[in-house]
Amino acid sequence: MAMILDGNALSAEIRTEVAADVAQLTAATGIVPGLNLLLVGEDPASTVYVRNKSKDCEKVGIRSIVLRLPAAATEAEVLHQVRVWNADPSVHGILVQLPVPKHINEHLVIRTIDPNKDVDGFHPENAGRLMIGLDGFIPCTPYGVLEILKRYSIETSGRHVVVVGRSNIVGKPLAMLLAQKRPQGNATVTICHTGTIDLAEHTRRADIVISAVGVHGVITAEHIKVGAVVIDVGINRITLPDGTTKLTGDVLFDEVSMKASAITPVPGGVGPMTRAMLLRNTLTSAERVAGVKQ
Ligand code: NDP
């Protein structure tokens, strides 16, 4: 039976560390880290995400402001708000909750955020920095996965990692980070996606399988070699035979955990780590402004 990689416990540890570092920064410099969140429209899931992110901030001493704009807000109004926050020195992190309504160009919104305040790590400058190994902001989900590997002392150097999924926010940055010559890197990385002919043929050769797909059951016991580490990024809501719904990952947890050496559960794995790393990125931004961190 696989060891459970407990994202709830690790994220609590990280929040405690961030809270201590926030207190120290504020005591030494007077700077209170600030994260401003913009929510456009009333999507229920996005509303919950933004509320949770704001509550997380409060708990660690990060000031947070949530601004809600109606779904009919224009692109110009959204860009204007981002620019106001870019110019405000009390704002260290800017997060526009995605997706934005279809009439607003998401890429333009992301490009308008000051890269030094882009704590989601989605701006092309931060994506480029990540690609060539420079400091920037690592997107929160890949960052959370790296922290799981680090804090559970899971060796990546020289090992074969298969990342399933190539999105700009999870699969691609994660694969790049794991392939680089860095801690929690130096791995041989294979990226799989819908163009992959035989997924199981690749994943069965992996020491570490990371699934970021969004399809429940895409990873079964057949996809895993005995003793592999399995990180499940997927979040899917499935309907059970009795009509109730349940949150699950991409991985068939019960059968895969009989074969793997370690596995993240869903919920309670990568999800809480993503939230914790947003706090870490916001603090890092404030520390850079204070000149105490590069
Ligand atoms: P995207 O939909 O942007 O990307 C999914 C990727 O999976 C694509 O590259 C797609 O390939 C690939 N894919 C889809 N179906 C298959 C398949 N059958 N076999 C192999 N590859 C496949 O999703 P995200 O990266 O944004 O998110 C992935 C999952 O992670 C979702 O469930 C999301 O909810 C979850 N998530 C969880 C987070 C957390 O904090 N735990 C944070 C962010 C996301 P192609 O490129 O060819 O379309």
Residues whose N, C-alpha, C, O or C-beta is under 5 A from the ligand:
A	BS01	NDP	T141 V164 G165 R166 S167 V170 G171 C192 H193 T194 G195 A212 V213 G214 V218 V233 G234 I235 N236 V270 G271 T274
